[in-house]
Amino acid sequence: PHGPCNPNPCGKFTNCLVVADQAVCSCNPGYFGNPNLGCTAECIINSDCPLSRACINNQCIDPCPGSCGNKAECSTVSHTPVCSCPTGFVGDLLTGCLENQDASPHPCNPGPCGIN
């Protein structure tokens, strides 16, 4: 049947809803723009996002959560999560960092010879 949303007057990636016998266009979830002309995803590829974000499921988000192991630190470099163990820790960056038990204390601190 013919109506305000048939044929659909809205652009691509939109929804058409009839309100008071008028077509009201809105962007689909996760899409942005002018629904009368057509909506687009926030991103398609990483370069659509700031360097500190990655394009995941068409959204620019922080890629760090869940990327590194326990106690590992994460920073985003050019859209990519980079894991590292904090100072004094060693281990597999993807499974976890452990306190470095092999780190021997500095032999001169405290001084073995007493006060000079």
Protein Blocks (a to p, Z undefined) as FASTA:
>chain_A
ZZfklccfbdehiacddeehiacddddehiacjfklopcdfbfbfklpcfkbcceehiac
dfkgopacehiacddeehiacddddehiacdfkloccddfklccdfkbccfkbpZZ
